[in-house]
């Protein structure tokens, strides 16, 4: 007897898993918009600033290397070398740095995938990228933005390793995480070794005091990264500055003597676009100009509460700890202010802040949700208006000042001060770079020559002393013919080749 059945045969169906949604596209959009905003709002033709001239001159054939003072590190010259080593175009360098800073923001946010929702990371990137100080310094040859990127990468890799340790069968610590931690810490250390140490204090202390946070492989990777940058700085201290203790002492002196000094009010005064507030005097700006600054920790605290409820409290608390240690030296241990000093803290605070903002919009139910969303939207629009206003004024003022430097350089060339040549006096370092001349000083933080050395140099090459405003020239240049150019008096030595 044969048994038949009309049931369909059993067929093993192998289906491909559904394609993963492009969850990282929002991060790429934010990074791309950041790059575009830099190119539009910070004109690539804006000339190089004082510090930029020092850094770029170390690798540029356009001008002799300027005096490299004790606090500086070699990270920025390495960063700009791919362009500055063969081209003197400021526009090309600005475009290169804008694109690179956009890529850096994407990498810094991408590390955090899985630790926070992508919408939080995208909003965090947008909040950080729309600060005037971020937009202004993103395309500049300066170290602070890159310390911020390194801080995001390092802390993100640290927390990814922690997550893998708690569920090793699900998420083993991969080589990418270890390499990321090493690269992030190395980036910070090459740019500003002391900043790197301050950012990493919580990451170094947690494994030492909390048993559940011991990550030997990750700690080793961070140590290697910190050692590459800080180690080079230490080696240079012995080769050029008379030893590590001497370099640290010189760095402290140049920065006005490091020690207990409440600089919170100085930072507030700098938020109106004072790129260097030294000395930092005058009245505080209107409250609307710095209200966002006090909103940062409040919204970050809201984000911490949200994260604890969502069982991701550890990443937020580590972010807050690293942001605090990154900001401490510039709020309490230095006697002046520059907005760029706090960029690493802003980058780290942006993630819990975005978490807090989204919770305010999506948390309330019923009739309160539209109200909360409207209030947050209005606050963000006002915030963007303030940031745009400050950025525009800062760019205009900076561009005008650097245009004057370019006019002075052209005036020097007309007077016969052409490479090889030497400049001393006010703003000699940046104007020297513009003119292709060496720069020197007999006193101050950049002292690197004597009066006799200047007079001997004047016997061989053109030498000029720059005097801004109505100030008197130095004694050795009082008899030199003077010429007025762009608010400077150019005292040109009568002797030459």
C-alpha positions in Angstrom: 0.0 0.0 0.0 1.4 3.4 -1.0 0.7 6.4 1.0 0.5 9.6 -1.0 0.3 13.1 0.2 -0.6 16.4 -1.4 1.5 18.4 1.0 4.2 20.4 -0.6 7.7 19.0 -0.2 9.9 20.5 2.5 12.5 22.7 0.9 15.2 24.3 2.9 15.1 27.9 2.1 18.3 29.9 2.6 17.6 33.6 2.5 20.1 36.4 2.7 19.8 38.5 5.8 18.2 41.9 5.2 20.6 44.6 4.3 21.7 46.7 7.2 20.3 50.2 6.9 22.8 53.0 6.2 22.8 54.1 9.8 26.0 56.0 9.4 24.8 58.2 6.5 23.6 60.9 9.0 27.1 61.2 10.4 28.6 61.5 6.9 26.0 64.2 6.1 26.9 66.2 9.2 30.6 65.9 8.4 30.1 66.9 4.8 28.0 69.9 5.8 30.7 70.9 8.3 33.3 70.9 5.6 31.1 72.9 3.2 30.2 75.4 6.0 33.9 76.0 6.6 34.6 76.7 3.0 31.7 79.1 2.7 31.9 80.9 6.1 35.7 81.0 6.6 37.1 82.1 3.3 40.1 80.0 2.2 41.9 83.2 1.2 42.1 84.3 4.9 45.8 84.6 5.5 47.8 82.6 8.1 47.8 83.8 11.7 50.7 84.2 14.0 50.7 80.6 15.4 49.9 79.2 12.0 52.9 81.0 10.5 55.1 79.3 13.1 53.8 75.9 12.5 53.7 76.1 8.7 57.1 77.7 8.4 58.6 74.5 9.9 57.9 72.6 6.7 57.4 75.3 4.1 60.1 76.2 1.6 58.4 79.6 1.3 60.1 81.1 4.4 62.8 80.1 7.0 61.4 78.3 10.0 60.3 80.7 12.7 61.3 80.3 16.4 59.6 77.3 17.9 58.9 78.1 21.5 58.9 75.6 24.3 55.1 74.9 24.7 54.6 74.0 21.0 54.6 70.5 19.6 55.3 69.1 16.2 51.9 67.7 15.4 50.6 70.6 13.3 53.7 70.8 11.0 53.2 67.1 10.3 49.6 67.7 9.6 50.1 70.4 7.1 53.3 69.0 5.5 51.5 67.1 2.6 50.5 70.5 1.2 52.7 73.1 2.8 55.9 71.2 1.9 55.4 71.9 -1.8 52.9 74.7 -2.2 52.7 78.2 -0.7 49.0 78.6 -1.5 47.0 79.5 1.6 43.8 78.7 -0.3 44.9 75.2 -1.0 46.0 74.6 2.6 42.6 75.9 3.9 40.7 73.6 1.6 42.9 70.6 2.5 42.4 71.3 6.2 38.6 71.8 5.8 38.2 68.5 4.1 40.5 66.8 6.6 38.6 68.2 9.5 35.3 67.0 8.1 36.8 63.5 7.8 38.1 63.8 11.3 34.6 64.7 12.7 33.1 61.7 10.9 35.7 59.3 12.3 35.4 60.8 15.8 31.6 60.2 15.8 31.7 56.9 14.0 33.7 55.3 16.8 30.6 55.8 19.1 28.2 53.7 17.0 26.5 51.2 19.2 27.3 53.1 22.3 24.7 55.8 21.5 21.8 56.0 19.0 22.9 57.4 15.6 20.4 60.3 15.9 22.2 61.3 19.1 25.6 61.2 17.4 24.4 63.1 14.4 22.9 65.8 16.6 26.1 65.9 18.7 28.2 66.4 15.6 25.9 69.2 14.4 26.0 71.0 17.7 29.8 70.8 17.9 30.3 71.7 14.2 28.1 74.8 14.4 30.0 76.5 17.2 31.8 79.5 15.8 35.0 78.4 17.4 34.8 75.0 15.7 34.1 76.5 12.3 36.7 79.1 12.7 39.5 76.7 13.7 38.6 73.7 11.6 40.4 74.9 8.5 43.3 76.5 10.4 46.8 75.1 11.0 46.2 74.9 14.8 46.2 71.9 17.2 43.1 72.3 19.4 40.5 70.9 16.9 42.6 67.8 16.4 43.0 67.3 20.1 39.2 67.3 20.2 39.0 64.7 17.4 41.6 62.5 19.2 39.7 62.8 22.4 36.5 61.5 20.8 38.3 58.6 19.2 40.2 57.6 22.3 37.3 57.8 24.7 35.1 56.0 22.2 37.6 53.1 21.7 38.0 52.9 25.5 34.3 52.4 26.0 34.0 50.0 23.1 36.7 47.9 24.7 34.8 48.1 28.0 31.6 47.0 26.3 33.5 44.1 24.7 34.9 43.1 28.1 31.4 42.8 29.6 30.2 40.6 26.8 33.3 39.1 25.2 31.4 36.3 23.4 29.3 38.9 21.6 31.8 41.7 21.1 35.4 40.7 21.4 38.0 43.4 21.5 39.1 43.8 18.0 42.3 45.1 16.5 40.4 48.1 15.1 39.5 49.2 18.6 43.1 48.9 19.8 44.5 50.7 16.8 41.9 53.4 17.2 42.8 54.0 20.9 46.5 54.2 19.9 45.8 56.5 17.0 43.5 58.8 19.0 45.9 59.2 21.9 48.8 59.7 19.5 47.0 62.4 17.6 46.4 64.3 20.9 49.9 63.8 22.1 51.5 65.0 18.8 49.3 68.1 18.8 49.5 69.0 22.5 51.1 66.5 24.9 49.8 68.2 28.1 46.2 68.3 26.7 46.5 64.6 25.9 47.4 63.8 29.5 44.5 65.9 30.9 42.0 64.2 28.6 43.2 60.7 29.4 43.3 61.2 33.2 40.0 59.4 33.8 40.9 56.7 31.2 44.1 56.0 33.0 42.7 56.1 36.6 39.6 54.0 36.0 41.5 50.8 35.3 43.7 51.5 38.3 40.9 52.0 40.9 38.0 50.0 39.5 38.5 46.3 39.0 35.8 46.0 36.4 37.5 48.6 34.2 40.8 46.8 33.8 41.6 46.8 30.1 45.3 45.8 29.8 45.4 45.6 26.0 43.6 48.9 25.6 45.7 50.6 28.2 48.8 49.4 26.5 47.5 50.8 23.2 46.8 54.2 24.8 50.3 54.2 26.4 51.9 53.5 23.0 49.9 56.3 21.4 50.7 58.8 24.1 54.3 57.8 24.1 54.8 58.5 20.4 53.8 62.2 20.7 54.9 62.9 24.2 58.1 61.0 23.7 59.1 63.1 20.7 58.4 66.2 22.7 60.6 65.0 25.6 63.4 64.0 23.2 63.2 67.5 21.6 63.4 69.0 25.1 66.8 67.5 25.6 68.0 68.2 22.1 66.9 71.9 21.8 65.7 73.2 25.2 68.2 72.1 27.8 66.2 69.2 29.2 62.7 68.3 30.1 62.6 70.4 33.3 63.9 73.4 31.5 61.4 73.1 28.7 58.5 72.7 31.2 59.7 75.7 33.1 60.0 77.8 29.9 56.5 76.6 28.8 55.0 77.7 32.1 56.8 81.1 31.9 55.6 81.7 28.3 52.0 80.9 29.3 52.2 83.4 32.1 53.1 81.1 35.0 50.9 78.1 35.4 49.1 77.8 38.8 45.8 78.5 40.5 44.1 81.2 38.5 40.4 81.3 37.9 40.0 82.1 34.2 36.3 81.4 33.9 35.5 85.1 33.4 38.4 85.3 30.9 36.8 82.6 28.8 33.5 84.4 28.9 35.1 87.6 27.6 36.7 85.6 24.8 33.4 84.2 23.5 32.7 87.4 21.5 35.4 86.4 19.1 38.6 87.4 20.9 40.8 84.7 19.5 43.5 85.5 22.2 42.3 87.3 25.3 45.7 88.3 26.9 45.5 90.4 28.9 41.8 89.6 29.3 40.3 92.8 30.6 37.1 94.8 30.0 33.4 94.2 30.7 31.7 90.9 30.2 29.8 90.6 26.9 25.9 90.6 26.8 24.4 87.5 28.4 22.9 86.4 25.1 26.5 86.0 23.8 27.5 83.4 26.4 24.2 81.9 27.6 24.9 78.8 25.5 28.2 78.3 27.5 26.3 77.9 30.7 23.6 75.7 29.0 26.3 73.1 28.0 26.8 71.5 31.5 23.1 71.7 32.3 22.0 69.9 29.2 24.9 67.5 29.6 23.6 66.7 33.1 20.1 66.1 31.6 21.8 63.7 29.1 23.5 61.9 31.9 20.2 61.3 33.6 18.7 60.1 30.3 21.6 57.7 29.8 21.4 56.2 33.2 17.7 55.4 32.7 18.6 53.9 29.3 21.3 51.8 30.9 24.1 53.5 29.1 25.2 55.6 32.0 28.9 54.5 31.9 29.7 56.0 28.5 28.1 59.3 29.5 29.8 59.6 32.8 33.2 58.8 31.2 32.5 61.5 28.6 31.7 64.0 31.4 34.8 63.1 33.4 37.1 63.5 30.4 35.5 66.8 29.4 36.0 68.1 32.9 39.6 67.2 33.1 40.2 68.6 29.6 38.7 71.9 30.6 40.3 72.2 34.1 43.7 73.7 33.2 42.1 76.3 31.0 39.5 77.4 33.5 41.6 77.3 36.7 45.3 77.1 36.0 46.1 79.7 33.4 46.0 83.5 33.4 44.5 84.2 30.0 42.0 82.7 27.6 41.5 81.6 24.0 38.2 80.0 22.9 40.0 77.2 21.1 41.5 75.9 24.3 38.1 74.4 25.2 37.4 72.6 21.9 38.2 69.1 23.3 35.8 69.7 26.2 33.1 70.9 23.8 33.5 67.9 21.6 33.1 65.5 24.5 30.2 67.3 26.0 28.3 67.4 22.7 27.2 63.7 22.9 25.5 63.9 26.3 24.2 67.3 25.4 22.5 65.9 22.3 21.1 63.0 24.3 19.6 65.6 26.7 18.2 67.7 23.9 16.5 64.8 22.2 15.0 63.6 25.5 13.5 67.1 26.0 11.8 66.8 22.6 10.7 63.2 22.6 10.3 62.6 26.4 7.1 64.6 27.2 3.9 63.0 26.2 0.6 64.4 25.1 0.2 68.2 24.6 3.6 68.9 26.2 5.6 67.3 23.4 4.9 70.0 20.7 5.6 72.7 23.3 8.9 71.2 24.2 9.8 70.7 20.6 9.0 74.3 19.8 11.0 75.7 22.7 14.0 73.6 21.8 13.8 74.6 18.1 13.6 78.3 19.0 16.5 78.0 21.4 18.6 76.3 18.7 17.7 79.0 16.1 18.8 81.7 18.5 21.9 79.8 19.3 22.8 79.5 15.6 22.2 83.2 15.2 24.6 84.1 17.9 27.3 81.7 16.6 26.9 83.0 13.0 27.1 86.6 14.2 30.3 86.0 16.2 31.9 84.0 13.4 31.2 86.6 10.8 32.7 89.4 12.9 35.7 87.3 13.8 36.4 86.3 10.2 36.0 89.9 9.0 38.3 91.3 11.7 40.9 88.5 11.2 40.9 88.8 7.4 41.5 92.6 7.6 44.4 92.2 10.0 46.1 89.6 8.0 45.5 91.6 4.8 47.5 94.4 6.5 50.3 91.9 7.2 50.3 91.1 3.5 50.5 94.8 2.6 53.4 95.2 4.9 55.2 92.3 3.3 54.7 93.8 -0.1 55.9 97.2 1.2 59.1 95.6 2.5 59.7 94.0 -0.9 59.3 97.4 -2.6 61.9 98.8 -0.1 64.4 96.1 -1.1 63.8 93.8 1.9 63.7 90.5 0.0 64.8 87.0 0.9 67.2 86.3 2.4 66.3 88.9 4.9 65.6 89.4 8.6 62.6 91.1 10.4 62.4 92.1 14.1 59.8 94.0 16.1 56.0 93.9 16.2 54.4 91.0 14.4 57.8 90.0 12.9 56.9 86.3 12.9 53.8 86.3 10.7 54.9 89.2 8.5 58.3 87.5 8.2 56.5 84.4 6.9 54.5 86.5 4.4 57.7 88.3 3.2 59.8 85.1 3.1 62.2 86.5 5.8 63.6 85.1 9.0 62.2 86.6 12.2 64.0 87.4 15.4 63.6 89.0 18.8 66.0 90.3 21.4 63.5 89.9 24.3 60.2 88.3 25.2 58.9 84.8 24.7 60.5 84.4 21.3 63.9 85.8 22.1 66.5 84.2 19.9 69.1 86.8 19.0 71.1 89.7 20.5 71.4 93.3 19.5 74.9 92.7 18.2 73.6 89.7 16.2 71.0 91.9 14.5 73.6 94.5 13.5 76.0 91.8 12.2 73.2 90.3 10.1 72.4 93.8 8.7 75.9 93.8 7.2 75.1 90.8 5.1 71.3 90.8 4.3 68.4 93.3 4.4 67.1 93.9 7.9 64.0 95.8 9.0 62.4 96.5 12.3 58.6 96.8 12.5 56.8 99.2 14.8 53.1 99.1 15.2 51.2 102.4 16.0 53.1 105.2 17.7 55.5 103.1 19.7 59.2 103.9 19.6 61.7 101.7 17.7 64.4 99.8 19.6 67.6 101.8 20.2 69.6 100.0 17.5 67.0 101.0 14.8 66.3 104.6 15.7 68.7 106.0 13.0 67.3 103.7 10.3 65.1 105.3 7.6 61.4 104.8 8.5 58.5 104.2 6.1 54.7 104.0 6.8 52.8 101.0 5.5 49.4 99.8 6.7 49.7 101.2 10.2 53.3 100.0 10.7 56.5 102.0 10.6 59.2 100.0 8.8 62.7 100.9 9.9 65.0 99.5 7.2 68.7 99.1 8.0 70.8 101.3 5.6 73.4 98.6 5.1 72.8 95.6 3.0 74.4 93.3 0.5 
